[in-house]
Amino acid sequence: MKKYSKEDILLRARELAGMISETEEVDFFKRAEAKLNENEKVRLTINEIKQLQKQAVNFQHYGKTEALRKTEAKIDALQEELDNLPIIQQFKDSQGDVNDLLQLVATTISKKVTDEIIISTDGNLLSGETGSQVKSSKGTCH
């Protein structure tokens, strides 16, 4: 059985990352982000939210609770307006797809490593016990 170094694994991880960055999900995400960044309404609304957030910090600092409440309400309304734009939903969906792909890869690697440990220790894949756990449970009286 071949032994791999941490460097070998990191090299393969970089290769895998390169592969992932060339998937349809990532390509769609990049296009959605570009559309988002080019959208004038989105850009203006985000800038307005940023300005209002700065005002809110000042109002909070100076204890102007009514002005703070009104400013936060404006921020919430603008945020909701942004969230309801199809381009934003498309971006969020593409972000979710990329995250799902990354989670799938991480879960697959984790499961495979666990299975390999169980197999290499003569464990029981069905119960998820390593060989030492199986031996330990057989020697225990119930």
N, C-alpha and C positions, 0 to 999 in steps of 0.2 A: 504494500500500500504506500502510495506516494505521500510524502509530507510536504505541506505548503507553508511558506513563510507569510508573515503578515504583509510583506511587500507584494508577494504574488497575489494575494487576495485583493489588496488595494488596487493593483494593476487591473485585475479582472473587474473590480467594482467600477473603475473609471471607464472601462470598455462597455460595461453594461449601461452606465450613465449616458455614454455617447449614443448607444442604441436607443435608449429611452427618449433622448432628445430628438431623435429622428422619427418618432412615431406619429401617427395621424393625430393622436390626442394632443401632443405637444405642439404640433404644427397648427392645429386649430386654435389652441390657446394663444400662440404668438400672433396669429391673424386677428383674433378677437381683441387682444390687448392693443394692437396697432390701430384698429378701428376705434377703440375707446379713446386712445390718446389723440386721435385726429378729430374727434367729435367736439365741435365748438361748444355746444350746449353743455356737454359733460364737463369740459374744461372750465367754462365760466361758472357753472354751479359749484364745482369743487373749490375754485378760488373764493367764491362767496362764502362757502362753508368755513374755509380756513380763516377768512377775515372775521366772521362771526365768532369762531372759536377763540380768537385772540381777544375780541371784545368780552366774551364770556369770562375769560380768565381775569381780565381787568375788573369787571363788575364783581366777580367773586372776591377778588383781593380787597376791593374797597367796600364790600358788604352791601352792594346795591342789589338786593335780592329780587325786587320786582323787575328791574332791567335784565338781570340774569335769567329769570324765569322766561321773559319774553324772547330773549336771544336764544335760549335753549329750545324754545318752541319753534322758532324760525329754522334753527339748525335741523331739528327733527323733521320738519315739513320738507325742507330741501333734500334731506337724506332719503325720505320716503319717495319724493319725486324722482330722485336718481335711481333708487331701487326698482321703480316701476318702468324704467326705460328698457325696451327690448335689448338694446346693446349691452346694458349692464347685466341683465339676466343671462344673456348669451356668454358674457365673460365669466360670470360666476359658475355657470354650468360647465364651461370648458376647464375652469380651475378645479372644479369637483372631479371631472373626468381624469385630469392629470393626477390629482391626489389619490383617487381610487386605484389608478395604475401603480403608483408608488407603493401604496398600502398592499396591493396584491403581490408585488415583488417582495416586499419585506416579509409578509406572511409566508410566502412560498419558501423563501430562504430559511426562515426560522423553523418551519415544519420539517423541511428536508434535513437540517442540521440535527434537530431532535430525533428524527427517525434514524439517521445514521448513527447517532450515539446509542440508541436502543439496540439497533442491529449489531453494532460492533461489540456490544457488551453481552450478547446473547440474551437480550431482554425480550419483552413481549410487546409487539407493536399494538396489538388490540387493546391492551390495558394501559399502554403508555409507560410501562415500568422498565427501567434499565435492568441489566443482568443482576447487579448487586441488590436491587430492590426485590426482584423475583426470588433470589436466594434467601434474602432476609425474611420475606413473608412466608416462605416454606418452612423456615426454622422456627417460626413463631406459633405457639399454641393459642388457640382461641377458646 
